[in-house]
């Protein structure tokens, strides 16, 4: 008598209905930068962002060099507490992050840098939001292309300003005298 050959453990599991209901949204935005990839790419770094993003703050948790690198880990307090992990690091063309938030959302951020015919850089920002709980589901469902694009446009403008002028574009704040 032969035993049954149950190989179900060899098959990938499919998400159940609750996972599908949790929510996932993906946004892709392309921008141009007025510098070659070799100048743009190093600025996509938690340490170097202090040079060009007004009010940027992060805490480096793991890095061997003090800068972005494969497996670099840092945290921020942007909209919520976020822990960022560099999951792909291929200078000067690709840097990917996986961002874990305490707002029940995981974000995959993939940035591709390519060279234009004129030697300057094009950047493709791909952001994928996946909810991991009920409040995250609501947040992901509420995201709009205009909201995500607006934030990314702000980052792109700050980066372009820094590349063109070598100085930080300062935010205008009301009510506190600055």
N, CA, C and O of each residue as an XYZ file, in Angstrom:
712
protein
N       0.834     -1.169      0.000
C       0.000      0.000      0.000
C       0.888      1.244      0.000
O       1.826      1.350      0.790
N       0.586      2.164     -0.878
C       1.381      3.385     -0.980
C       0.715      4.500     -0.188
O      -0.509      4.631     -0.165
N       1.554      5.297      0.458
C       1.034      6.440      1.193
C       0.698      7.579      0.235
O       1.175      7.609     -0.899
N      -0.102      8.488      0.690
C      -0.431      9.640     -0.155
C       0.733     10.617     -0.122
O       1.426     10.758      0.886
N       0.924     11.270     -1.218
C       2.012     12.240     -1.340
C       1.410     13.638     -1.264
O       1.084     14.240     -2.288
N       1.266     14.146     -0.051
C       0.673     15.455      0.135
C       1.768     16.505      0.081
O       2.540     16.654      1.028
N       1.834     17.218     -1.009
C       2.861     18.254     -1.181
C       2.287     19.653     -1.011
O       2.846     20.628     -1.512
N       1.178     19.745     -0.309
C       0.571     21.063     -0.160
C       1.509     22.039      0.534
O       1.408     23.249      0.332
N       2.417     21.521      1.348
C       3.356     22.410      2.022
C       4.380     22.998      1.051
O       5.085     23.946      1.394
N       4.466     22.436     -0.167
C       5.388     22.960     -1.163
C       4.779     24.093     -1.984
O       5.489     24.778     -2.721
N       3.487     24.290     -1.861
C       2.813     25.328     -2.635
C       2.760     26.614     -1.836
O       2.562     26.593     -0.621
N       2.934     27.724     -2.516
C       2.808     28.990     -1.790
C       1.372     29.184     -1.328
O       0.434     28.783     -2.017
N       1.204     29.789     -0.184
C      -0.146     30.070      0.287
C      -0.637     31.347     -0.355
O       0.125     32.288     -0.577
N      -1.911     31.363     -0.646
C      -2.526     32.548     -1.228
C      -3.099     33.388     -0.106
O      -3.494     32.852      0.929
N      -3.149     34.687     -0.295
C      -3.736     35.506      0.757
C      -5.194     35.141      0.963
O      -5.919     34.892     -0.001
N      -5.626     35.110      2.216
C      -7.039     34.861      2.461
C      -7.823     36.153      2.251
O      -7.243     37.211      2.005
N      -9.130     36.054      2.349
C      -9.968     37.222      2.071
C      -9.641     38.396      2.982
O      -9.728     39.547      2.554
N      -9.266     38.127      4.235
C      -8.985     39.233      5.146
C      -7.764     40.013      4.688
O      -7.717     41.232      4.854
N      -6.768     39.333      4.110
C      -5.587     40.030      3.602
C      -5.971     40.907      2.421
O      -5.527     42.051      2.319
N      -6.795     40.372      1.530
C      -7.213     41.151      0.379
C      -7.990     42.395      0.817
O      -7.865     43.451      0.198
N      -8.776     42.278      1.862
C      -9.559     43.412      2.338
C      -8.685     44.437      3.062
O      -9.115     45.573      3.261
N      -7.487     44.065      3.453
C      -6.643     44.971      4.212
C      -6.190     46.156      3.372
O      -6.063     47.260      3.902
N      -5.949     45.968      2.111
C      -5.687     47.093      1.233
C      -4.248     47.247      0.796
O      -3.308     47.094      1.576
N      -4.114     47.551     -0.459
C      -2.804     47.846     -1.050
C      -3.018     48.849     -2.167
O      -3.933     48.715     -2.980
N      -2.153     49.862     -2.192
C      -2.202     50.879     -3.240
C      -0.786     51.128     -3.722
O       0.157     51.134     -2.931
N      -0.642     51.333     -5.019
C       0.674     51.573     -5.621
C       0.616     52.854     -6.437
O      -0.344     53.106     -7.166
N       1.673     53.664     -6.298
C       1.768     54.922     -7.020
C       3.147     54.998     -7.661
O       4.150     54.671     -7.026
N       3.198     55.429     -8.917
C       4.461     55.587     -9.635
C       4.521     57.011    -10.168
O       3.602     57.483    -10.837
N       5.630     57.686     -9.855
C       5.783     59.081    -10.250
C       7.175     59.271    -10.822
O       8.157     58.816    -10.236
N       7.268     59.943    -11.968
C       8.546     60.211    -12.624
C       8.904     61.685    -12.505
O       8.049     62.560    -12.644
N      10.186     61.946    -12.245
C      10.682     63.310    -12.133
C      12.025     63.419    -12.840
O      12.721     62.427    -13.055
N      12.366     64.638    -13.189
C      13.665     64.964    -13.778
C      14.484     65.709    -12.732
O      13.933     66.477    -11.942
N      15.805     65.487    -12.722
C      16.708     66.232    -11.848
C      17.818     66.856    -12.687
O      18.303     66.233    -13.632
N      18.224     68.085    -12.351
C      19.192     68.826    -13.160
C      20.647     68.483    -12.842
O      21.484     69.378    -12.724
N      20.949     67.198    -12.706
C      22.311     66.754    -12.404
C      22.428     65.299    -12.846
O      21.416     64.620    -13.019
N      23.649     64.822    -13.028
C      23.828     63.420    -13.424
C      23.514     62.465    -12.269
O      23.559     62.861    -11.104
N      23.195     61.211    -12.593
C      22.875     60.226    -11.559
C      23.930     60.132    -10.450
O      23.584     59.921     -9.288
N      25.201     60.285    -10.795
C      26.272     60.173     -9.796
C      26.206     61.280     -8.736
O      26.721     61.106     -7.631
N      25.581     62.410     -9.062
C      25.396     63.481     -8.078
C      24.083     63.340     -7.325
O      23.994     63.697     -6.150
N      23.071     62.822     -7.996
C      21.743     62.693     -7.396
C      21.707     61.533     -6.404
O      21.251     61.698     -5.272
N      22.176     60.382     -6.815
C      22.018     59.154     -6.027
C      22.544     59.269     -4.589
O      21.833     58.864     -3.669
N      23.740     59.795     -4.350
C      24.236     59.850     -2.961
C      23.359     60.678     -2.028
O      23.423     60.511     -0.810
N      22.540     61.569     -2.587
C      21.673     62.400     -1.760
C      20.434     61.648     -1.279
O      19.714     62.138     -0.409
N      20.179     60.470     -1.835
C      19.044     59.640     -1.423
C      19.478     58.778     -0.247
O      19.503     57.551     -0.335
N      19.812     59.424      0.832
C      20.491     58.814      1.981
C      19.999     59.499      3.250
O      19.879     60.724      3.265
N      19.713     58.759      4.308
C      19.207     59.408      5.523
C      20.168     60.447      6.104
O      19.717     61.443      6.670
N      21.443     60.247      5.979
C      22.422     61.210      6.495
C      22.522     62.425      5.585
O      22.547     63.557      6.068
N      22.580     62.209      4.292
C      22.721     63.317      3.327
C      21.440     64.141      3.199
O      21.498     65.290      2.760
N      20.291     63.588      3.570
C      19.047     64.347      3.459
C      19.016     65.546      4.402
O      18.228     66.469      4.197
N      19.859     65.547      5.428
C      19.975     66.732      6.284
C      20.458     67.941      5.484
O      20.212     69.080      5.879
N      21.135     67.706      4.375
C      21.658     68.791      3.549
C      20.579     69.480      2.720
O      20.717     70.654      2.379
N      19.496     68.755      2.390
C      18.545     69.312      1.440
C      17.070     69.213      1.811
O      16.227     69.757      1.097
N      16.731     68.529      2.912
C      15.329     68.469      3.347
C      15.187     69.237      4.655
O      15.703     68.827      5.695
N      14.478     70.356      4.582
C      14.218     71.189      5.745
C      13.448     70.374      6.793
O      12.493     69.674      6.455
N      13.850     70.461      8.020
C      13.217     69.785      9.159
C      13.386     68.259      9.127
O      12.671     67.558      9.843
N      14.312     67.726      8.315
C      14.558     66.288      8.278
C      15.186     65.855      9.596
O      16.075     66.527     10.120
N      14.720     64.728     10.128
C      15.329     64.134     11.306
C      15.200     62.630     11.207
O      14.142     62.103     10.864
N      16.286     61.948     11.511
C      16.247     60.497     11.555
C      17.212     60.017     12.635
O      18.052     60.770     13.126
N      17.070     58.773     12.979
C      17.983     58.143     13.937
C      18.565     56.918     13.243
O      17.841     55.978     12.916
N      19.872     56.933     13.022
C      20.516     55.780     12.399
C      20.552     54.635     13.409
O      21.037     54.797     14.529
N      20.043     53.494     13.006
C      20.012     52.323     13.884
C      21.078     51.306     13.508
O      21.653     50.641     14.370
N      21.336     51.194     12.196
C      22.413     50.311     11.746
C      22.970     50.829     10.434
O      22.236     51.029      9.466
N      24.251     51.040     10.415
C      24.984     51.377      9.197
C      26.458     51.179      9.506
O      26.919     51.538     10.590
N      27.184     50.623      8.585
C      28.627     50.457      8.781
C      29.391     51.703      8.355
O      30.490     51.963      8.846
N      28.801     52.478      7.433
C      29.507     53.629      6.874
C      28.996     54.968      7.392
O      29.671     55.986      7.240
N      27.810     54.978      8.002
C      27.189     56.227      8.406
C      26.299     56.813      7.323
O      25.712     57.879      7.505
N      26.198     56.118      6.197
C      25.402     56.569      5.060
C      24.526     55.420      4.571
O      24.617     54.303      5.079
N      23.676     55.699      3.581
C      22.855     54.648      2.982
C      23.752     53.561      2.430
O      24.795     53.833      1.836
N      23.336     52.348      2.631
C      24.051     51.163      2.146
C      23.075     50.002      2.250
O      22.007     50.147      2.844
N      23.421     48.862      1.687
C      22.578     47.684      1.817
C      22.394     47.361      3.300
O      23.355     47.356      4.068
N      21.163     47.096      3.686
C      20.788     46.710      5.051
C      20.874     47.835      6.067
O      20.742     47.577      7.263
N      21.087     49.060      5.642
C      21.048     50.216      6.545
C      19.644     50.280      7.159
O      18.646     50.039      6.479
N      19.583     50.606      8.446
C      18.300     50.737      9.147
C      18.292     52.073      9.876
O      19.253     52.423     10.561
N      17.191     52.822      9.723
C      17.047     54.078     10.444
C      15.574     54.302     10.749
O      14.700     53.668     10.157
N      15.312     55.212     11.679
C      13.929     55.508     12.025
C      13.667     56.996     11.885
O      14.575     57.823     11.978
N      12.394     57.314     11.657
C      11.944     58.696     11.547
C      10.643     58.844     12.320
O      10.002     57.860     12.688
N      10.275     60.075     12.554
C       8.983     60.412     13.156
C       8.300     61.383     12.200
O       8.146     62.561     12.522
N       7.897     60.909     11.048
C       7.264     61.782     10.063
C       5.770     61.857     10.369
O       5.364     62.674     11.195
N       4.958     61.047      9.742
C       3.531     61.010     10.085
C       3.285     60.105     11.283
O       2.318     60.290     12.022
N       4.150     59.141     11.471
C       4.100     58.223     12.602
C       5.527     57.736     12.808
O       6.437     58.147     12.087
N       5.723     56.869     13.781
C       7.061     56.290     13.932
C       7.270     55.324     12.770
O       6.435     54.459     12.509
N       8.392     55.483     12.080
C       8.695     54.647     10.922
C      10.088     54.069     11.065
O      11.024     54.769     11.450
N      10.222     52.796     10.755
C      11.531     52.157     10.691
C      11.786     51.807      9.238
O      11.017     51.072      8.618
N      12.882     52.344      8.697
C      13.247     52.181      7.297
C      14.389     51.177      7.183
O      15.341     51.226      7.961
N      14.294     50.264      6.213
C      15.356     49.309      5.923
C      15.704     49.428      4.442
O      14.825     49.342      3.585
N      16.974     49.624      4.145
C      17.409     49.647      2.745
C      17.464     48.198      2.267
O      18.279     47.409      2.745
N      16.601     47.860      1.330
C      16.504     46.476      0.850
C      17.214     46.253     -0.481
O      17.455     45.113     -0.878
N      17.546     47.331     -1.160
C      18.313     47.234     -2.420
C      19.176     48.476     -2.512
O      18.702     49.594     -2.311
N      20.444     48.270     -2.818
C      21.366     49.395     -2.908
C      22.328     49.124     -4.048
O      23.279     48.356     -3.901
N      22.076     49.759     -5.188
C      22.885     49.581     -6.392
C      23.207     50.948     -6.984
O      22.565     51.372     -7.945
N      24.202     51.648     -6.417
C      24.550     52.986     -6.911
C      25.061     52.935     -8.342
O      25.741     51.976     -8.706
N      24.766     53.909     -9.147
C      23.878     55.046     -8.906
C      22.492     54.849     -9.510
O      21.870     55.821     -9.938
N      21.993     53.612     -9.554
C      20.754     53.348    -10.280
C      19.547     52.969     -9.436
O      18.426     53.321     -9.802
N      19.726     52.268     -8.323
C      18.565     51.783     -7.565
C      18.808     51.862     -6.062
O      19.871     51.497     -5.560
N      17.790     52.348     -5.366
C      17.746     52.220     -3.919
C      16.289     51.932     -3.552
O      15.376     52.641     -3.976
N      16.092     50.891     -2.767
C      14.755     50.500     -2.322
C      14.734     50.476     -0.806
O      15.724     50.144     -0.155
N      13.587     50.836     -0.264
C      13.375     50.834      1.173
C      12.103     50.053      1.490
O      11.150     50.055      0.712
N      12.102     49.396      2.626
C      10.875     48.867      3.198
C      10.672     49.655      4.482
O      11.554     49.694      5.340
N       9.508     50.283      4.613
C       9.243     51.204      5.715
C       8.106     50.627      6.558
O       6.982     50.470      6.083
N       8.415     50.316      7.805
C       7.436     49.778      8.736
C       6.943     50.912      9.620
O       7.744     51.592     10.262
N       5.631     51.123      9.660
C       5.080     52.223     10.448
C       4.273     51.690     11.620
O       3.792     50.557     11.594
N       4.128     52.523     12.652
C       3.248     52.126     13.747
C       1.803     52.497     13.441
O       0.935     52.373     14.305
N       1.541     52.947     12.226
C       0.195     53.283     11.774
C      -0.432     52.130     10.990
O      -1.368     52.336     10.218
N       0.088     50.919     11.192
C      -0.416     49.709     10.544
C      -0.351     49.774      9.015
O      -1.258     49.331      8.311
N       0.752     50.341      8.532
C       1.003     50.396      7.090
C       2.475     50.082      6.858
O       3.346     50.591      7.562
N       2.743     49.246      5.872
C       4.101     48.992      5.409
C       4.209     49.622      4.029
O       3.331     49.449      3.183
N       5.299     50.359      3.811
C       5.495     51.038      2.536
C       6.759     50.505      1.886
O       7.815     50.430      2.515
N       6.637     50.137      0.624
C       7.813     49.799     -0.176
C       8.083     51.001     -1.060
O       7.226     51.419     -1.838
N       9.275     51.550     -0.935
C       9.679     52.697     -1.738
C      10.834     52.259     -2.622
O      11.894     51.866     -2.134
N      10.616     52.330     -3.916
C      11.647     51.959     -4.885
C      11.978     53.195     -5.706
O      11.098     53.817     -6.300
N      13.263     53.542     -5.732
C      13.695     54.712     -6.497
C      14.697     54.237     -7.549
O      15.743     53.675     -7.223
N      14.360     54.470     -8.802
C      15.254     54.132     -9.915
C      15.778     55.436    -10.507
O      15.009     56.357    -10.781
N      17.079     55.504    -10.698
C      17.728     56.692    -11.259
C      18.319     56.289    -12.611
O      19.086     55.330    -12.702
N      17.956     57.026    -13.650
C      18.490     56.709    -14.982
C      19.076     57.967    -15.607
O      18.715     59.089    -15.252
N      19.980     57.750    -16.537
C      20.654     58.857    -17.220
C      19.895     59.225    -18.492
O      19.573     58.361    -19.308
N      19.620     60.495    -18.645
C      19.004     61.023    -19.864
C      20.078     61.220    -20.926
O      21.271     61.143    -20.634
N      19.657     61.471    -22.137
C      20.598     61.736    -23.225
C      21.470     62.956    -22.941
O      22.613     63.026    -23.395
N      20.928     63.924    -22.186
C      21.705     65.126    -21.864
C      22.601     64.923    -20.635
O      23.254     65.867    -20.188
N      22.639     63.706    -20.087
C      23.497     63.391    -18.950
C      22.849     63.620    -17.603
O      23.377     63.186    -16.579
N      21.704     64.301    -17.588
C      21.013     64.532    -16.323
C      20.199     63.304    -15.932
O      20.124     62.332    -16.683
N      19.593     63.359    -14.750
C      18.938     62.178    -14.192
C      17.420     62.257    -14.273
O      16.821     63.321    -14.109
N      16.826     61.121    -14.526
C      15.391     60.922    -14.346
C      15.232     59.989    -13.163
O      15.981     59.022    -13.019
N      14.254     60.279    -12.314
C      13.967     59.436    -11.157
C      12.563     58.881    -11.276
O      11.620     59.606    -11.596
N      12.432     57.600    -11.018
C      11.118     56.960    -10.934
C      10.923     56.550     -9.484
O      11.677     55.739     -8.947
N       9.899     57.123     -8.858
C       9.550     56.821     -7.469
C       8.332     55.907     -7.491
O       7.278     56.278     -8.008
N       8.481     54.716     -6.931
C       7.363     53.784     -6.836
C       7.095     53.539     -5.360
O       7.964     53.058     -4.632
N       5.886     53.873     -4.923
C       5.500     53.694     -3.523
C       4.329     52.723     -3.470
O       3.291     52.961     -4.089
N       4.494     51.633     -2.734
C       3.428     50.661     -2.544
C       3.082     50.624     -1.064
O       3.926     50.312     -0.224
N       1.841     50.944     -0.757
C       1.340     50.970      0.616
C       0.518     49.706      0.852
O      -0.386     49.397      0.075
N       0.829     48.978      1.917
C       0.077     47.782      2.283
C      -0.349     47.909      3.739
O       0.478     48.150      4.618
N      -1.637     47.745      3.986
C      -2.107     47.845      5.360
C      -1.854     46.530      6.090
O      -1.882     45.453      5.496
N      -1.606     46.646      7.389
C      -1.366     45.466      8.222
C      -2.378     45.375      9.355
O      -2.260     44.514     10.226
N      -3.366     46.250      9.347
C      -4.397     46.251     10.383
C      -5.516     47.194      9.999
O      -5.425     47.883      8.983
N      -6.571     47.234     10.795
C      -7.763     48.024     10.455
C      -7.491     49.517     10.241
O      -7.981     50.082      9.263
N      -6.728     50.172     11.117
C      -6.490     51.597     10.905
C      -5.602     51.821      9.684
O      -5.751     52.823      8.985
N      -4.689     50.904      9.426
C      -3.871     50.982      8.221
C      -4.705     50.817      6.965
O      -4.471     51.482      5.955
N      -5.687     49.918      7.041
C      -6.580     49.721      5.894
C      -7.295     51.021      5.560
O      -7.385     51.416      4.397
N      -7.803     51.680      6.598
C      -8.502     52.951      6.363
C      -7.549     53.968      5.746
O      -7.916     54.666      4.800
N      -6.337     54.058      6.270
C      -5.354     55.018      5.759
C      -5.025     54.734      4.294
O      -4.993     55.651      3.473
N      -4.783     53.468      3.968
C      -4.442     53.100      2.590
C      -5.607     53.395      1.657
O      -5.403     53.895      0.550
N      -6.822     53.091      2.089
C      -7.993     53.351      1.246
C      -8.207     54.841      1.015
O      -8.725     55.240     -0.028
N      -7.807     55.675      1.993
C      -7.990     57.120      1.880
C      -6.922     57.801      1.026
O      -7.112     58.939      0.598
N      -5.805     57.124      0.772
C      -4.737     57.725     -0.023
C      -5.243     58.085     -1.413
O      -5.982     57.327     -2.041
N      -4.832     59.248     -1.871
C      -5.177     59.653     -3.237
C      -3.890     59.875     -4.016
O      -2.837     60.153     -3.443
N      -3.994     59.749     -5.317
C      -2.835     60.011     -6.170
C      -2.354     61.443     -5.982
O      -1.150     61.697     -5.987
N      -3.286     62.385     -5.815
C      -2.910     63.789     -5.639
C      -2.105     63.977     -4.350
O      -1.135     64.734     -4.338
N      -2.493     63.303     -3.275
C      -1.784     63.414     -1.998
C      -0.362     62.871     -2.106
O       0.593     63.539     -1.711
N      -0.225     61.661     -2.642
C       1.087     61.033     -2.762
C       1.951     61.818     -3.743
O       3.126     62.072     -3.478
N       1.370     62.198     -4.872
C       2.122     62.965     -5.870
C       2.558     64.316     -5.301
O       3.666     64.774     -5.579
N       1.712     64.947     -4.518
C       2.067     66.230     -3.907
C       3.264     66.113     -2.988
O       4.168     66.948     -3.028
N       3.276     65.080     -2.160
C       4.428     64.868     -1.269
C       5.702     64.598     -2.061
O       6.764     65.139     -1.752
N       5.584     63.759     -3.083
C       6.760     63.415     -3.868
C       7.228     64.614     -4.696
O       8.428     64.792     -4.907
N       6.301     65.421     -5.158
C       6.670     66.632     -5.900
C       7.448     67.580     -4.980
O       8.419     68.202     -5.411
N       7.028     67.692     -3.720
C       7.736     68.527     -2.755
C       9.169     68.022     -2.564
O      10.110     68.815     -2.564
N       9.337     66.714     -2.402
C      10.682     66.137     -2.243
C      11.518     66.413     -3.487
O      12.683     66.794     -3.385
N      10.923     66.219     -4.656
C      11.636     66.442     -5.907
C      12.069     67.902     -6.052
O      13.186     68.180     -6.489
N      11.191     68.826     -5.687
C      11.530     70.252     -5.784
C      12.674     70.607     -4.832
O      13.553     71.392     -5.186
N      12.666     70.042     -3.647
C      13.741     70.301     -2.683
C      15.078     69.758     -3.203
O      16.119     70.403     -3.073
N      15.024     68.571     -3.787
C      16.236     67.970     -4.332
C      16.763     68.801     -5.504
O      17.962     69.068     -5.586
N      15.877     69.206     -6.404
C      16.287     70.020     -7.557
C      16.868     71.351     -7.098
O      17.883     71.799     -7.632
N      16.245     71.978     -6.128
C      16.727     73.255     -5.605
C      18.145     73.086     -5.068
O      19.026     73.896     -5.353
N      18.356     72.030     -4.290
C      19.686     71.786     -3.723
C      20.714     71.538     -4.830
O      21.822     72.071     -4.776
N      20.357     70.742     -5.818
C      21.285     70.431     -6.913
C      21.625     71.668     -7.736
O      22.752     71.801     -8.212
N      20.671     72.570     -7.909
C      20.899     73.777     -8.704
C      21.634     74.859     -7.927
O      22.456     75.579     -8.494
N      21.341     74.981     -6.622
C      21.859     76.115     -5.845
C      22.838     75.726     -4.748
O      23.538     76.588     -4.216
N      22.900     74.443     -4.399
C      23.794     74.022     -3.326
C      23.327     74.458     -1.952
O      24.113     74.506     -1.006
N      22.032     74.778     -1.844
C      21.469     75.243     -0.587
C      20.099     74.600     -0.395
O      19.497     74.100     -1.345
N      19.620     74.619      0.834
C      18.351     74.002      1.171
C      17.187     74.952      0.900
O      17.255     76.140      1.215
N      16.123     74.416      0.315
C      14.880     75.159      0.148
C      14.170     75.150      1.501
O      13.795     74.092      2.006
N      13.992     76.320      2.074
C      13.388     76.422      3.405
C      11.866     76.451      3.314
O      11.294     77.081      2.425
N      11.224     75.758      4.248
C       9.759     75.756      4.318
C       9.266     77.064      4.908
O       9.912     77.658      5.771
N       8.135     77.494      4.438
C       7.487     78.671      5.019
C       6.547     78.159      6.099
O       5.672     77.337      5.829
N       6.726     78.636      7.299
C       5.876     78.233      8.415
C       5.169     79.466      8.946
O       5.762     80.540      9.045
N       3.914     79.307      9.282
C       3.106     80.409      9.786
C       2.829     80.218     11.271
O       2.762     79.089     11.756
N       2.670     81.312     11.980
C       2.253     81.252     13.362
C       3.390     81.109     14.365
O       3.161     81.252     15.566
N       4.602     80.834     13.911
C       5.694     80.705     14.870
C       6.847     81.652     14.523
O       7.954     81.515     15.045
N       6.578     82.592     13.655
C       7.575     83.603     13.349
C       8.660     83.183     12.396
O       9.549     83.978     12.093
N       8.617     81.965     11.915
C       9.664     81.550     10.982
C       9.107     81.374      9.586
O       9.846     81.027      8.665
